[in-house]
Amino acid sequence: MTSGRSRPGGPEEHVERASAEPDRRDEDAASAEADAASAEAVDADLDALLEDVKRERDEYLELAKRARADFENFRKRASQQASDAERKAKSSLARDLIPAIDNLERALETAPADDPLSDGVRLVHRELSEALARAGVESFDPTGEPFDPNSSEALSTQPGNGAASGTVIETLTRGYRLADQLIRPARVVVAE
């Protein structure tokens, strides 16, 4: 009794199900391969993005390092310029005051000892000399030392009267210096 129709669960349906399972497996395998390829593409994109971010980070770090170095150089340069400006101002002040001090010294040399005006001149001379000393300006008298053309100006030569040739025997005006900078050379007489 076979009719033209197959029964459910019969051999034909089993064959149909069996032939449909490989298609589904193929689809699952293809889907897994596509997922794997997609995951690899995402990983590659993430790696590329990570490399870009690292490159940008390195660029910004380099810029920050340069900015820090530039700032340090600026700070050092500004400090040096301020120091130079201070030294120039002190030197300029000393150049302006030294002739006045010289004149006060000449006045004291010629003034009578008992003159009350000489006490005032002496006081002004001392205050100006102390102001220069506070600014770091010092006077020097090379009498008795060998003549040094870097710090003294020889105005004349005279017989030494026992002094070695080339020795400073008299200082006409003292020299002044600010640290290592010569402000005015000493004007001297040198033994022949």
C-alpha positions as CSV (number, residue, x, y, z in Angstrom):
1,M,0.0,0.0,0.0
2,T,2.0,2.7,-1.2
3,S,0.5,5.8,-2.1
4,G,2.1,8.5,-4.2
5,R,2.9,10.4,-1.1
6,S,5.7,9.8,1.2
7,R,5.2,9.5,4.8
8,P,6.6,12.0,7.2
9,G,9.8,10.8,8.7
10,G,10.2,8.5,5.8
11,P,13.4,7.9,3.8
12,E,12.8,10.8,1.5
13,E,12.5,13.3,4.3
14,H,15.6,11.9,5.9
15,V,17.5,12.3,2.6
16,E,16.2,15.9,2.4
17,R,17.3,16.7,5.9
18,A,20.6,15.0,5.4
19,S,21.3,17.0,2.3
20,A,20.1,20.2,4.0
21,E,22.6,19.7,7.0
22,P,25.7,20.0,4.8
23,D,24.4,23.3,3.4
24,R,23.8,24.6,6.9
25,R,27.3,23.5,7.9
26,D,28.7,25.2,4.9
27,E,26.9,28.3,5.8
28,D,28.0,28.1,9.4
29,A,31.6,27.5,8.3
30,A,31.4,30.4,5.8
31,S,29.9,32.6,8.6
32,A,32.7,31.6,10.9
33,E,35.3,32.4,8.3
34,A,33.6,35.8,7.6
35,D,33.5,36.5,11.4
36,A,37.2,35.6,11.7
37,A,38.1,37.8,8.7
38,S,36.0,40.6,10.2
39,A,37.7,40.1,13.6
40,E,41.1,40.2,11.8
41,A,40.1,43.4,10.0
42,V,38.9,45.0,13.3
43,D,42.2,43.9,14.9
44,A,44.2,45.4,12.0
45,D,42.2,48.6,12.2
46,L,42.7,48.8,16.0
47,D,46.4,48.1,15.6
48,A,46.6,50.9,13.0
49,L,44.7,53.2,15.2
50,L,46.9,52.4,18.2
51,E,50.0,53.1,16.1
52,D,48.6,56.4,15.0
53,V,47.8,57.3,18.6
54,K,51.3,56.3,19.7
55,R,52.8,58.3,17.0
56,E,50.7,61.4,18.0
57,R,51.6,60.8,21.6
58,D,55.3,60.7,20.7
59,E,55.0,63.9,18.6
60,Y,53.3,65.7,21.5
61,L,55.9,64.4,24.0
62,E,58.6,65.7,21.7
63,L,56.9,69.1,21.4
64,A,56.6,69.2,25.2
65,K,60.3,68.4,25.7
66,R,61.2,71.1,23.2
67,A,58.9,73.6,24.9
68,R,60.5,72.8,28.2
69,A,64.0,73.2,26.8
70,D,63.1,76.5,25.1
71,F,61.7,77.8,28.3
72,E,64.8,76.8,30.3
73,N,67.0,78.5,27.6
74,F,64.7,81.6,27.8
75,R,65.0,81.7,31.6
76,K,68.8,81.4,31.5
77,R,69.0,84.0,28.8
78,A,66.7,86.4,30.7
79,S,68.7,85.9,33.9
80,Q,72.0,86.5,32.0
81,Q,70.6,89.6,30.4
82,A,69.3,91.0,33.7
83,S,72.8,90.3,35.3
84,D,74.5,92.1,32.3
85,A,72.1,95.0,32.6
86,E,72.8,95.3,36.3
87,R,76.6,95.2,35.7
88,K,76.3,97.9,33.0
89,A,74.2,100.1,35.2
90,K,76.7,99.8,38.1
91,S,79.6,100.4,35.7
92,S,77.9,103.5,34.3
93,L,77.2,104.9,37.8
94,A,80.8,104.3,38.8
95,R,82.1,106.1,35.7
96,D,79.9,109.1,36.6
97,L,80.9,109.2,40.3
98,I,84.6,108.5,40.0
99,P,85.5,112.0,38.7
100,A,83.6,113.5,41.6
101,I,85.5,111.3,44.0
102,D,88.8,112.3,42.4
103,N,87.8,116.0,42.8
104,L,86.9,115.4,46.5
105,E,90.3,113.7,47.1
106,R,92.1,116.7,45.5
107,A,90.1,119.1,47.7
108,L,91.1,117.1,50.8
109,E,94.7,117.0,49.8
110,T,94.8,120.8,49.5
111,A,92.5,121.8,52.4
112,P,93.9,122.8,55.7
113,A,93.5,120.1,58.4
114,D,91.7,122.4,60.8
115,D,89.1,123.7,58.2
116,P,85.6,122.6,59.2
117,L,84.6,122.5,55.5
118,S,87.1,119.7,55.0
119,D,85.2,117.5,57.5
120,G,82.1,117.9,55.3
121,V,84.1,117.1,52.1
122,R,85.6,114.1,53.9
123,L,82.2,112.8,54.9
124,V,80.8,113.2,51.3
125,H,83.9,111.4,50.0
126,R,83.5,108.5,52.4
127,E,79.8,108.1,51.6
128,L,80.4,108.1,47.8
129,S,83.3,105.6,48.2
130,E,81.1,103.4,50.4
131,A,78.2,103.5,47.9
132,L,80.6,102.4,45.1
133,A,81.9,99.6,47.4
134,R,78.3,98.4,48.1
135,A,77.8,98.2,44.3
136,G,80.9,96.0,44.0
137,V,83.2,98.7,42.6
138,E,86.6,98.7,44.2
139,S,89.5,101.1,43.8
140,F,93.1,99.9,43.5
141,D,96.5,101.6,43.9
142,P,99.3,99.7,42.2
143,T,102.2,101.6,43.8
144,G,105.1,99.3,44.4
145,E,103.8,96.6,42.0
146,P,105.2,95.8,38.6
147,F,103.5,97.9,35.9
148,D,100.6,96.0,34.3
149,P,99.3,97.7,31.1
150,N,96.0,95.8,31.4
151,S,95.1,97.7,34.6
152,S,97.3,100.8,34.6
153,E,98.1,103.7,32.3
154,A,101.7,105.0,32.4
155,L,101.7,108.7,32.2
156,S,105.5,109.1,32.6
157,T,108.7,107.4,33.7
158,Q,111.2,108.5,36.2
159,P,114.4,107.2,37.7
160,G,113.5,104.6,40.2
161,N,115.6,105.7,43.2
162,G,116.1,102.1,44.2
163,A,112.9,100.7,42.7
164,A,113.3,98.0,40.0
165,S,112.8,99.1,36.4
166,G,109.1,98.7,35.4
167,T,107.8,99.2,38.9
168,V,105.0,101.7,39.7
169,I,106.6,104.3,41.9
170,E,103.7,106.7,42.1
171,T,99.9,106.5,41.5
172,L,98.5,109.8,40.3
173,T,94.8,108.6,40.2
174,R,93.6,105.2,41.5
175,G,92.1,102.7,39.2
176,Y,88.6,101.2,39.6
177,R,87.2,97.8,38.7
178,L,83.8,96.0,39.0
179,A,84.5,92.3,39.6
180,D,86.8,91.5,36.6
181,Q,85.8,94.5,34.5
182,L,88.2,97.4,34.5
183,I,86.2,100.7,34.8
184,R,89.1,103.0,34.8
185,P,92.9,102.2,34.7
186,A,95.1,103.6,37.4
187,R,97.2,106.5,36.1
188,V,100.8,105.9,37.2
189,V,104.4,106.9,37.1
190,V,106.8,104.0,36.3
191,A,110.5,103.5,37.3
192,E,112.9,103.6,34.4
